[in-house]
Amino acid sequence: MATKTKKGKLLDLTCSFGGVAIGDKYARIGVLIDRAQLKPNEADKHLCGHRIAVRLLAVPNGDSADDERLFDDAKDLEAIADVKRYAVTPKEISIGLTFTIEDVDLADLAGFAQRGGKLMIDSSEKLPEEEKKTRGRPKKADEDEEEAEDHSDADL
């Protein structure tokens, strides 16, 4: 069941974007959020183990994401991302946004690396149980629908 606020945004958070990692099926970007804006119970409710509809806004280094933009110098990206977990320190909460590479422009995503900006979440729904177990890593033989064949060294 998706959660959404009446105003359209579930969360609107100022953040810092970390590095971008690109694999064969998925791309991921780290996000740091000040704990003054997001409490762990909110992260549990809306982020951890959820698929979220996001809009990312990155501004040039040194600019504030809350300032009105006079020039078109901000980067903007809308996509669906998965958040498997979050980490908490006394000052911040960190999450990783994982995107399927077919659903996001990788060059656009790379432009967010190491910049400040905003994370705006329009909706959030729990990840399907199957995807919680397997997304982002290969399935194990006992997770496949068909049994994997056992090959001994003599067969090779």
Contacts in CASP RR format, 6 or more apart in sequence:
PFRMAT RR
TARGET T0000
AUTHOR 0000-0000-0000
METHOD contacts of the structure
MODEL  1
MATKTKKGKLLDLTCSFGGVAIGDKYARIGVLIDRAQLKPNEADKHLCGH
RIAVRLLAVPNGDSADDERLFDDAKDLEAIADVKRYAVTPKEISIGLTFT
IEDVDLADLAGFAQRGGKLMIDSSEKLPEEEKKTRGRPKKADEDEEEAED
HSDADL
1 125 0 8 1.000
1 126 0 8 1.000
2 123 0 8 1.000
2 124 0 8 1.000
2 125 0 8 1.000
3 10 0 8 1.000
3 45 0 8 1.000
3 46 0 8 1.000
3 123 0 8 1.000
3 124 0 8 1.000
3 125 0 8 1.000
4 10 0 8 1.000
4 122 0 8 1.000
4 123 0 8 1.000
4 124 0 8 1.000
8 122 0 8 1.000
9 120 0 8 1.000
9 121 0 8 1.000
9 122 0 8 1.000
10 46 0 8 1.000
10 52 0 8 1.000
10 121 0 8 1.000
10 122 0 8 1.000
10 123 0 8 1.000
10 124 0 8 1.000
11 38 0 8 1.000
11 42 0 8 1.000
11 46 0 8 1.000
11 119 0 8 1.000
11 120 0 8 1.000
11 121 0 8 1.000
12 118 0 8 1.000
12 119 0 8 1.000
12 120 0 8 1.000
12 121 0 8 1.000
13 33 0 8 1.000
13 37 0 8 1.000
13 38 0 8 1.000
13 118 0 8 1.000
13 119 0 8 1.000
13 120 0 8 1.000
13 121 0 8 1.000
14 33 0 8 1.000
14 34 0 8 1.000
14 37 0 8 1.000
14 64 0 8 1.000
14 65 0 8 1.000
14 66 0 8 1.000
14 116 0 8 1.000
14 117 0 8 1.000
14 118 0 8 1.000
15 31 0 8 1.000
15 32 0 8 1.000
15 33 0 8 1.000
15 65 0 8 1.000
15 116 0 8 1.000
15 117 0 8 1.000
15 118 0 8 1.000
15 119 0 8 1.000
16 31 0 8 1.000
16 32 0 8 1.000
16 115 0 8 1.000
16 116 0 8 1.000
16 117 0 8 1.000
17 29 0 8 1.000
17 30 0 8 1.000
17 31 0 8 1.000
17 32 0 8 1.000
17 56 0 8 1.000
17 58 0 8 1.000
17 112 0 8 1.000
17 113 0 8 1.000
17 114 0 8 1.000
17 115 0 8 1.000
17 116 0 8 1.000
17 117 0 8 1.000
18 29 0 8 1.000
18 30 0 8 1.000
18 31 0 8 1.000
18 32 0 8 1.000
18 112 0 8 1.000
18 113 0 8 1.000
18 114 0 8 1.000
19 29 0 8 1.000
19 30 0 8 1.000
19 113 0 8 1.000
19 114 0 8 1.000
20 27 0 8 1.000
20 28 0 8 1.000
20 29 0 8 1.000
20 30 0 8 1.000
20 109 0 8 1.000
20 110 0 8 1.000
20 111 0 8 1.000
20 112 0 8 1.000
20 113 0 8 1.000
21 27 0 8 1.000
21 28 0 8 1.000
21 29 0 8 1.000
22 101 0 8 1.000
22 106 0 8 1.000
22 110 0 8 1.000
23 101 0 8 1.000
24 101 0 8 1.000
25 100 0 8 1.000
25 101 0 8 1.000
25 136 0 8 1.000
26 98 0 8 1.000
26 99 0 8 1.000
26 100 0 8 1.000
26 101 0 8 1.000
26 135 0 8 1.000
26 136 0 8 1.000
27 98 0 8 1.000
27 99 0 8 1.000
27 100 0 8 1.000
27 101 0 8 1.000
27 104 0 8 1.000
27 106 0 8 1.000
27 109 0 8 1.000
28 96 0 8 1.000
28 97 0 8 1.000
28 98 0 8 1.000
28 99 0 8 1.000
29 96 0 8 1.000
29 97 0 8 1.000
29 109 0 8 1.000
29 112 0 8 1.000
29 113 0 8 1.000
30 94 0 8 1.000
30 95 0 8 1.000
30 96 0 8 1.000
30 97 0 8 1.000
31 94 0 8 1.000
31 95 0 8 1.000
31 96 0 8 1.000
31 97 0 8 1.000
31 119 0 8 1.000
32 92 0 8 1.000
32 93 0 8 1.000
32 94 0 8 1.000
33 92 0 8 1.000
33 93 0 8 1.000
33 94 0 8 1.000
33 95 0 8 1.000
33 119 0 8 1.000
34 91 0 8 1.000
34 92 0 8 1.000
35 88 0 8 1.000
35 90 0 8 1.000
35 91 0 8 1.000
35 92 0 8 1.000
35 93 0 8 1.000
38 93 0 8 1.000
40 86 0 8 1.000
40 88 0 8 1.000
40 93 0 8 1.000
43 86 0 8 1.000
43 88 0 8 1.000
43 93 0 8 1.000
43 95 0 8 1.000
46 52 0 8 1.000
46 121 0 8 1.000
46 124 0 8 1.000
47 83 0 8 1.000
47 86 0 8 1.000
47 95 0 8 1.000
47 121 0 8 1.000
47 124 0 8 1.000
48 83 0 8 1.000
48 84 0 8 1.000
48 85 0 8 1.000
48 86 0 8 1.000
49 82 0 8 1.000
49 83 0 8 1.000
49 84 0 8 1.000
49 85 0 8 1.000
49 126 0 8 1.000
49 127 0 8 1.000
49 132 0 8 1.000
50 82 0 8 1.000
50 83 0 8 1.000
50 124 0 8 1.000
50 125 0 8 1.000
50 126 0 8 1.000
50 127 0 8 1.000
51 80 0 8 1.000
51 81 0 8 1.000
51 82 0 8 1.000
51 124 0 8 1.000
51 125 0 8 1.000
51 126 0 8 1.000
51 127 0 8 1.000
52 80 0 8 1.000
52 81 0 8 1.000
52 82 0 8 1.000
52 83 0 8 1.000
52 97 0 8 1.000
52 121 0 8 1.000
52 122 0 8 1.000
52 123 0 8 1.000
52 124 0 8 1.000
52 125 0 8 1.000
53 78 0 8 1.000
53 79 0 8 1.000
53 80 0 8 1.000
53 121 0 8 1.000
53 122 0 8 1.000
53 123 0 8 1.000
53 124 0 8 1.000
54 78 0 8 1.000
54 79 0 8 1.000
54 80 0 8 1.000
54 81 0 8 1.000
54 97 0 8 1.000
54 119 0 8 1.000
54 120 0 8 1.000
54 121 0 8 1.000
54 122 0 8 1.000
55 76 0 8 1.000
55 77 0 8 1.000
55 78 0 8 1.000
55 118 0 8 1.000
55 120 0 8 1.000
55 122 0 8 1.000
56 75 0 8 1.000
56 76 0 8 1.000
56 77 0 8 1.000
56 78 0 8 1.000
56 79 0 8 1.000
56 97 0 8 1.000
56 112 0 8 1.000
56 117 0 8 1.000
56 118 0 8 1.000
56 119 0 8 1.000
56 120 0 8 1.000
57 65 0 8 1.000
57 74 0 8 1.000
57 75 0 8 1.000
57 76 0 8 1.000
57 117 0 8 1.000
57 118 0 8 1.000
57 120 0 8 1.000
58 74 0 8 1.000
58 75 0 8 1.000
58 76 0 8 1.000
58 111 0 8 1.000
58 112 0 8 1.000
58 115 0 8 1.000
58 116 0 8 1.000
58 117 0 8 1.000
59 65 0 8 1.000
59 67 0 8 1.000
59 69 0 8 1.000
59 73 0 8 1.000
59 74 0 8 1.000
59 115 0 8 1.000
59 116 0 8 1.000
59 117 0 8 1.000
60 73 0 8 1.000
60 74 0 8 1.000
60 115 0 8 1.000
61 114 0 8 1.000
61 115 0 8 1.000
61 116 0 8 1.000
62 116 0 8 1.000
63 73 0 8 1.000
63 116 0 8 1.000
65 116 0 8 1.000
65 117 0 8 1.000
65 118 0 8 1.000
66 118 0 8 1.000
75 108 0 8 1.000
75 111 0 8 1.000
75 112 0 8 1.000
75 115 0 8 1.000
77 104 0 8 1.000
77 105 0 8 1.000
77 108 0 8 1.000
77 109 0 8 1.000
77 112 0 8 1.000
79 99 0 8 1.000
79 103 0 8 1.000
79 104 0 8 1.000
80 99 0 8 1.000
80 103 0 8 1.000
81 97 0 8 1.000
81 98 0 8 1.000
81 99 0 8 1.000
82 97 0 8 1.000
82 98 0 8 1.000
82 99 0 8 1.000
82 127 0 8 1.000
82 131 0 8 1.000
82 135 0 8 1.000
83 95 0 8 1.000
83 96 0 8 1.000
83 97 0 8 1.000
83 98 0 8 1.000
84 96 0 8 1.000
84 98 0 8 1.000
84 127 0 8 1.000
84 132 0 8 1.000
85 95 0 8 1.000
86 93 0 8 1.000
86 94 0 8 1.000
86 95 0 8 1.000
86 96 0 8 1.000
87 93 0 8 1.000
87 94 0 8 1.000
87 95 0 8 1.000
98 135 0 8 1.000
98 136 0 8 1.000
99 109 0 8 1.000
127 135 0 8 1.000
133 143 0 8 1.000
134 143 0 8 1.000
141 147 0 8 1.000
141 148 0 8 1.000
END
